[in-house]
Amino acid sequence: MTVQSPHHTFARDDSSKLSIWWWTTDRWLLGATALLMVLGVLLSFTSSPAAAARMNIGDPFHFAFRQSVFAMAAAVVLLSVSMLSPKGIRRSAAIIYLVAVVIMVALPFVGHSAKGATRWLQLGGFSLQPSEFMKPALIVLVAWMFSEGQKGQGVPGVTIAFVLYLLSVGLLLIQPDIGQTILVTIAFGAAFWMAGVPMHWVVGLGGIAVSGLISTYFMFDHVASRVDRFLSPEKADTHQVDRASEAIVNGGLLGRGPGEGVMKRHVPDLHTDFIYSVAAEEYGLIFSLFLITLFAVIVVRGLYKAMKLSDPFEQVAAAGLFVLVGQQAFINVAVNLNMIPTKGMTLPFLSYGGSSMLAMGLTLGMALALTRRRPGAYAQKDGLAQAGTFA
């Protein structure tokens, strides 16, 4: 029995939707994303027994089985969304953003509270975190508004984009969720800069963002506590970060072996925020660097593909989405390495969580859809879009 390769399964003259998708989608991006999803499931089988024991759950693979279901659902979302046209991406983003905002407005009244924050809507056995889905939808919408503002047809695109951003940030601060606020601000800033706005606007936004970040130290006690623990670890309880750092060190070059990690038994959030430390202890430095390389491939190649797009909306939206993924991965790994204060940020596709997994499937699905090869999708000369100007 012989297995046909994709080149035979999807012939170039095959006009089916799936075949067209295969030949127009960047397979390096697709392959790196698929590999991260598979590794996320495998790592969940490593971390699940310790997490289940800590939470007194009878089934040691409770989280692993759930993560497998989440991964399959995310794969379906990614595949479906990546087949959409740019117009379809805009429409989907508008609907998703509207639904997410409505749910976030209702969270203070009907949301589920945990660790001092109200970020989730309990739906049976599933906790939905609407802010995860709001993020990619917001980036697509502000890119759309920026591109409309460039056309000079009277559409106040920049104003609308800022209103959408400020609404999102306001709802995140109510929860409160400072980590997501920082992430959204960085991605928004990247889209703002990519849209070709005057540099003094970019500098001004950066100054406001830094001032806002500093103000959170005085406005939110948990932010002040995390910063104080980071700056003066000898004066506070840094148990979780210390155990994560020990796990990374104990892993050495090749790791202790699958299932042989010991520090994961002492890290409460080992299967979510600190899955990178679990991977480093059991599979070693080489494997953890390989994970970082996969994210780098997605971000660098994604930005390269985005820069070649000639349509301003597609260029800004795609770049913003890849920045969103890369920045979230960077923040999570930096926390695990004790380089920045703890943020409660998941590692895309690797950390346990249904909302995070599905939202990442949506994010990369949108990015893949926007970077698919289309007639006229790329600039003819130097491959760079000619950005418009704002009045």
C-alpha positions, 0 to 999 in steps of 0.5 A: 500500500502506498501513501500519496504525497500532498503533491499528488493528492492536491494537483495544481489543476485541481479547482477544489477549495481544499486544493486551492487552499493547500497551494496558496497557503504558506506551508512553513507557517502551517507546518510550524503551527501544526507542530506546536499544536502536536507538541502542546498535546504531548506536553499535556500528557506530561503535566496532567498527572501532577496537575490532577493530583494537586487538584484532587482530580481522580483521572490523572490524564483529565487535562491531557484528554481535554487538551486533545479535544481543544487542539482538534477543535482549534485545528478545525477553526484554523483550517476553516478561517484560513480558507476565508477571503480578506472580506470574510476575515473582516466580517468575522472579526467584526462579529467576533469582536462584538460578541466578545465585547458584549460578554466582557461587559456582562462579566462583572455581573455573570462572570466566574471569579478566580484569583481576584479577577473576573475574566471567565464565563462559565458554560457547563464544564467549559470556562470561556475567556472572551478577551482571548477572542477579542484580541485578534478581532481587534487587530483586524478591525483596527487594521481595517480602519487604518486602511480606510482612513488612508483612502481619504474618503472621509472615513474617520478610520483612525478615530474609530480604531482608537475608540475600539482600542480604548473600549477593549482596554477599558473592559480588560482593566475592569476585570482586571487583566493587565497582561492582556492589556499590555499585549493588546497595546503592543499589537495595536502599537505595531499596527499603528506604526505599520499603517504608516502614521507620522512618527510623532504620533507613534512616539506620542502613543508610546509615551502614553502607553508607558505612562499608563503601564507605570500608573497600573503599579499604583492603581492595582495592588496585585500589579504592585505586589508582582513588581515588588516580588520581582525587584525584591525577591528576598522580601516576598514569596516567590515560590512558583517562579523559583520552582520554575527556574529550578526546573529549567536548570535541572533539565540541563541540556537533554532533560531528565526524561519524559515524566521524570520531572520533579519540580512540576509537583511544586508549581501550581500553574505548571500545566498553564503558565509554566508549561515551558518550565516543565518542558525544559526540565523533562526534555532539556535546553535543546528542546526548549530552544526548539520551541522558541525556534518554532515561534520565531519561524512563525513570527519572522516568516509571517512578518516577511510575508506580511511585508510583501503584501500590497494591500494596506489592510492585509499587510497591517492586519497580518503583521499585527496578528503575528506580533500578537502571537510572538509577543505573547510567547515572548512574555510567557517565556520571559516570565518562566526565565524570571526576566520580567514580573509574572503576568499570567500569560499562556504559551500559545498552543502549549499551555492548557486552556480551551479559550487560549487554544481556540483563540490561537487557532483563530489568530493563526487562521486569520493570519494564514488567510491574509498571507495566502497567495492571490493575484495582485496580493504582492507588490510588483517591485520591491515587495513592500506595500506603499503606505498611505498617509494620514491627514 
